[in-house]
């Protein structure tokens, strides 16, 4: 089973993912913004990161850029997720995809879709 | 020359009309000063020549024909005729010739009084042109116009637009009295028109609603002007009626207000989507999780299932709250549901729709809300519209700003409660700050704002006997202040 870092500032949503993923057998660590996510990334060295985009201080996009910079040290996979917000005309998930995330899920998404994505990425 | 002859000659030569006298063969005998001025010949140049030299070549035959009946019938009383004269320099001009014939002892002479018609012709022609233009204007004006004459208000003129409005043809009106053409309107219109004539005071821009006989099911909104045109002869006193059908305009205006609301929704829609998708995401995750537990465990962990269901309920409440707030955009009719509310509660409620958008745009929101403020008596959904509008404007002003700070304050002064919305944007220039409440005025880019938000807000606050003011220092943000009277 995989070591997964979940990053979302919505505490309640973060908890629901953590509980589900643990129930299906993963090892889950939670962060509540991008900054915390980056420091846990170094400590935990997860196999996979599931990150929200819109967050205070360091947001998901900045987090993704940070991970991509240090990809040689931590070759982890990233799934971006967002509730479909946008700044100006740009869609967050499209921006995340452009930054090189492995998959993008639009909230609300089903757990089957999440599991399938995890399975594919960690195969 | 006798004294009488001399006197006559002096009189003739000094008369202001041009006078020419010639014999039956047309030989000119007398050519007075005014004639010299008119034709450019001197007396000595023309005496003894044929009168024809004074007439344009083309008209010479006509002139001779014109003389004929005189010569044949011996008629003495002058007849007028229009001819074209020719000056010594060859230039032509219209003239009026009044000719009379006199039989002396041994000859017959013709006396002609010549008048230059140039000016008359010009003013005639000008009048015709004006009439023609006026016809074209009246016919094509999308505004109804009629001229009603005399004590019975007979239609002297009516244009197509007004005839259409009355559901009749132009011909159905002309020459007929108002009461006969529009029997349904006579009680309403005729006393008004009499008043306009009697007092000489026009009716200017009067708005009213009327059901017309050609479409009795729906009322039309009209604006009219009734302008008296007095005449010494009361039979010719007239009223100029101008009527505009504003029914479509009224519909268009309310549609515009709707589109302003829609534009506001569009501006915060992405924030709303995010705000609603967040709880939906959780609801879906928890539901999937619960399903999995029920599938996997025979004797399932009740506490875990219950936790998930609770979280689902909380998520649903969260989404519902946001959707409920959308009613501030959907309410069209003014229900005027006034009640006592705490303004701070209302300020917080106004943030529900914008909270997420502000967060997305990294706006630093500071709330400085005074504690234990007295309540205000208001239609709170409409006041929420106003506050939401001010917050949304502040958000827009901060979009291109380096420092994105929004301060919302509430406080009490005397008998009023105040709410201030201040942004750290670039401010509104002094030259236009006075216009921000004008309908259709906007400082936003084309397509970004309708220019109606603040004007609607202003009238909402006015209806609540409050005030809405704007203060801005160039380069130092803008502050809008609402004041509302304390509920008694």
Interface residues (C-beta under 8 A of the other chain):
Chain A: X10 X12 X13 X15 X16 X17 X19 X20 X23 X24 X54 X56 X81 X82 X83 X84 X85 X86 X87 X106 X107 X108 X109 X110 X111 X112
Chain B: X270 X271 X273 X274 X275 X276 X277 X278 X280 X281 X282 X283 X284 X285 X286 X288 X289 X292 X293 X304 X308 X311 X314 X315 X356 X359 X360 X361
